[in-house]
Amino acid sequence: MGQDERINVGIIGAGEIAGAHIRGYLQVADRARVTAIADVDAQRAQRYAEQVSAQVFTDYRDMIASSPIDAIDICLPHHLHKDAILAAAAAGKHVLCEKPLCLTLEEADAVTHAVSAAGITLMCAHNQLFLPAVAPARTLIRQGKLGKVYTARTTDIFALTIAADRLGWRARRATSGGGELIDTGYHPTYLLLHLIDSEPVEVAAMLSRHRMEFLEGEDSAQVLVKFADGTVGNIVTSWAYEAPGGTERFSVAGEAGSLWSNGRSLHYKPRGGEPILVQESGDVEPDTYSLEVADFITCLQEGRRPLNTEVEGVKVLKVILAAYASADGGRIVELKNL
Ligand SMILES: NC(=O)c1ccc[n+]([C@@H]2O[C@H](COP(=O)([O-])OP(=O)(O)OC[C@H]3O[C@@H](n4cnc5c(N)ncnc54)[C@H](O)[C@@H]3O)[C@@H](O)[C@H]2O)c1
C-alpha cells in the first residue's frame, strides 16, 4: 500500500477494457489509484496514463519489478493471461484478471499453484456477477424459494458488427482460445455456475458460425450443463444476431417456483401463484465494471474472499473446454474425464 494507505494498482494491457477498469478505480480514488500502466504499445498506455497520472511501461515485467504496486490488473489478450498471473504472483502482487482466467488445464494448474504458493488474492473479473439481480436471485435459490431446482438458462447475445481486420487476436484460436464461447460466452457460463448450488458434471454443446466467417472459431454457442443434483443448465450465447424480444438474462425453475431477470429487475413466481417483482430495474444501467473494481479493492482492504477466485475461474474454464470437446466429438463430456 502507498503511504496514504491507498492500494496502488498496475494495469497490464491498455486496450478497450482497461478504460472501463480505470473508470472503476477513479470511482474509488479515496481507496485506490492506478500508478502504472504497461502496454507493448506505449501510445495506448500513455492515453490512459494521462487520465490517472500513472507511469508508463512497455514491458510489464519491468513494471512489476520497479514500480511500488500492491496489485496487478490484467487486461491482456487471452493467451497472455497465464504468464502475467505467474509474474504477478512471483512478485507477491494481488491480481484482478480479465476473463478467461487462462486457456488450458495445464495453464490452470500453473495458475492455481502460483496463487496458492504466493498467498496472494486473485479475483476473476466476472463483472456480470455485479448485475443487481444476481445476488438476490442466488439468495432466493439458496433459501429454497424454488424448491428443488430443475433447470436454468443464462444468455448473452448480441449482433457484433466489426470488420474482420479489427477483430485482431479475437479471431484466432491461438490467441483467443476458441471463438465467441470463451469470450462473451464466458459470462453466461460463470453466471450459471454462480446461481446453481451444485457442481457441474456433464457438458454437451453445439457451436455455430452463422455469420462471422472470418472467425476461426464459432460465433454462437448453445451449451447444456448437467449438475450433480440433476439440475440442467442451458447457456445461449452469440455474436451473430440480436437477442429476440423477451430473451431473459437468466431464469431458473424448480418444483416450487421460478425466477427470471433481465439482469436488473428480478421476478419470482411461486408455482401456481402470481408473479412478484422482487427487485425493480432502476432507471440507470449499473456500471458492473466499476462495481467489480470497487469489490476487488474492498476484498484486498478487508481480507475478504472475492466472489470468484481462481477456484471458480478454473471451474468455468473446465465447462468451456468440455463444451469445445463435446462439439468436436459430437458427444456428452464428463468433466471428471477432461
Ligand atoms: N468483461 C467484459 O465485458 C470484457 C469486455 C471486453 C474485453 N474483456 C476482456 O479483456 C481482455 C482484453 O480485451 P480488450 O478488448 O481490452 O483487448 P484489446 O485488444 O483492446 O487490448 C489488449 C491490449 O493488450 C496490449 N498487449 C498485447 N500484448 C501485450 C503484452 N505482451 N504486454 C502488454 N500489453 C500487451 C495490446 O497492445 C492492447 O492494447 C480480454 O481478456 C477480454 O476477454 C472483457
The ligand as an SDF file (V2000), in Angstrom:
LIG
                    3D

 44 48  0  0  0  0  0  0  0  0999 V2000
  -15.7870   -8.2540  -19.1160 N   0  0  0  0  0  0  0  0  0  0  0  0
  -16.0750   -7.8020  -20.3180 C   0  0  0  0  0  0  0  0  0  0  0  0
  -17.2210   -7.4760  -20.6170 O   0  0  0  0  0  0  0  0  0  0  0  0
  -14.9610   -7.6380  -21.3160 C   0  0  0  0  0  0  0  0  0  0  0  0
  -15.1240   -6.8100  -22.4290 C   0  0  0  0  0  0  0  0  0  0  0  0
  -14.0390   -6.6660  -23.3110 C   0  0  0  0  0  0  0  0  0  0  0  0
  -12.8510   -7.3470  -23.0680 C   0  0  0  0  0  0  0  0  0  0  0  0
  -12.7450   -8.1560  -21.9800 N   0  0  0  0  0  0  0  0  0  0  0  0
  -11.5180   -8.9240  -21.7320 C   0  0  0  0  0  0  0  0  0  0  0  0
  -10.4380   -8.0200  -21.5080 O   0  0  0  0  0  0  0  0  0  0  0  0
   -9.2270   -8.5520  -22.0360 C   0  0  0  0  0  0  0  0  0  0  0  0
   -8.6490   -7.5470  -23.0330 C   0  0  0  0  0  0  0  0  0  0  0  0
   -9.6150   -7.2890  -24.0400 O   0  0  0  0  0  0  0  0  0  0  0  0
   -9.6500   -5.8850  -24.8110 P   0  0  0  0  0  0  0  0  0  0  0  0
  -10.9240   -5.8580  -25.5530 O   0  0  0  0  0  0  0  0  0  0  0  0
   -9.3030   -4.7910  -23.8890 O   0  0  0  0  0  0  0  0  0  0  0  0
   -8.4480   -6.1320  -25.8580 O   0  0  0  0  0  0  0  0  0  0  0  0
   -7.6400   -5.0380  -26.6690 P   0  0  0  0  0  0  0  0  0  0  0  0
   -7.0820   -5.7510  -27.8480 O   0  0  0  0  0  0  0  0  0  0  0  0
   -8.4730   -3.8200  -26.8570 O   0  0  0  0  0  0  0  0  0  0  0  0
   -6.4550   -4.6480  -25.6560 O   0  0  0  0  0  0  0  0  0  0  0  0
   -5.3860   -5.5070  -25.3510 C   0  0  0  0  0  0  0  0  0  0  0  0
   -4.1600   -4.6470  -25.0880 C   0  0  0  0  0  0  0  0  0  0  0  0
   -3.0910   -5.5070  -24.6810 O   0  0  0  0  0  0  0  0  0  0  0  0
   -1.9010   -4.9850  -25.2690 C   0  0  0  0  0  0  0  0  0  0  0  0
   -0.8710   -6.0490  -25.2770 N   0  0  0  0  0  0  0  0  0  0  0  0
   -0.7610   -7.0820  -26.1200 C   0  0  0  0  0  0  0  0  0  0  0  0
    0.3180   -7.8400  -25.7810 N   0  0  0  0  0  0  0  0  0  0  0  0
    0.8690   -7.2630  -24.6880 C   0  0  0  0  0  0  0  0  0  0  0  0
    1.9630   -7.5830  -23.8450 C   0  0  0  0  0  0  0  0  0  0  0  0
    2.7350   -8.6620  -24.0640 N   0  0  0  0  0  0  0  0  0  0  0  0
    2.2440   -6.7510  -22.8060 N   0  0  0  0  0  0  0  0  0  0  0  0
    1.4870   -5.6480  -22.5810 C   0  0  0  0  0  0  0  0  0  0  0  0
    0.4350   -5.3070  -23.3340 N   0  0  0  0  0  0  0  0  0  0  0  0
    0.1140   -6.1070  -24.3630 C   0  0  0  0  0  0  0  0  0  0  0  0
   -2.3140   -4.5220  -26.6400 C   0  0  0  0  0  0  0  0  0  0  0  0
   -1.3820   -3.6170  -27.2000 O   0  0  0  0  0  0  0  0  0  0  0  0
   -3.6650   -3.8780  -26.3270 C   0  0  0  0  0  0  0  0  0  0  0  0
   -3.5380   -2.5020  -26.0260 O   0  0  0  0  0  0  0  0  0  0  0  0
   -9.6010   -9.8990  -22.6380 C   0  0  0  0  0  0  0  0  0  0  0  0
   -9.3700  -10.8860  -21.6900 O   0  0  0  0  0  0  0  0  0  0  0  0
  -11.0820   -9.7770  -22.9160 C   0  0  0  0  0  0  0  0  0  0  0  0
  -11.7940  -11.0020  -22.9450 O   0  0  0  0  0  0  0  0  0  0  0  0
  -13.7640   -8.2960  -21.0920 C   0  0  0  0  0  0  0  0  0  0  0  0
  1  2  1  0
  2  3  2  0
  2  4  1  0
  4  5  1  0
  4 44  2  0
  5  6  2  0
  6  7  1  0
  7  8  2  0
  8  9  1  0
  8 44  1  0
  9 10  1  0
  9 42  1  0
 10 11  1  0
 11 12  1  0
 11 40  1  0
 12 13  1  0
 13 14  1  0
 14 15  2  0
 14 16  1  0
 14 17  1  0
 17 18  1  0
 18 19  2  0
 18 20  1  0
 18 21  1  0
 21 22  1  0
 22 23  1  0
 23 24  1  0
 23 38  1  0
 24 25  1  0
 25 26  1  0
 25 36  1  0
 26 27  1  0
 26 35  1  0
 27 28  2  0
 28 29  1  0
 29 30  1  0
 29 35  2  0
 30 31  1  0
 30 32  2  0
 32 33  1  0
 33 34  2  0
 34 35  1  0
 36 37  1  0
 36 38  1  0
 38 39  1  0
 40 41  1  0
 40 42  1  0
 42 43  1  0
M  CHG  2   8   1  16  -1
M  END
$$$$
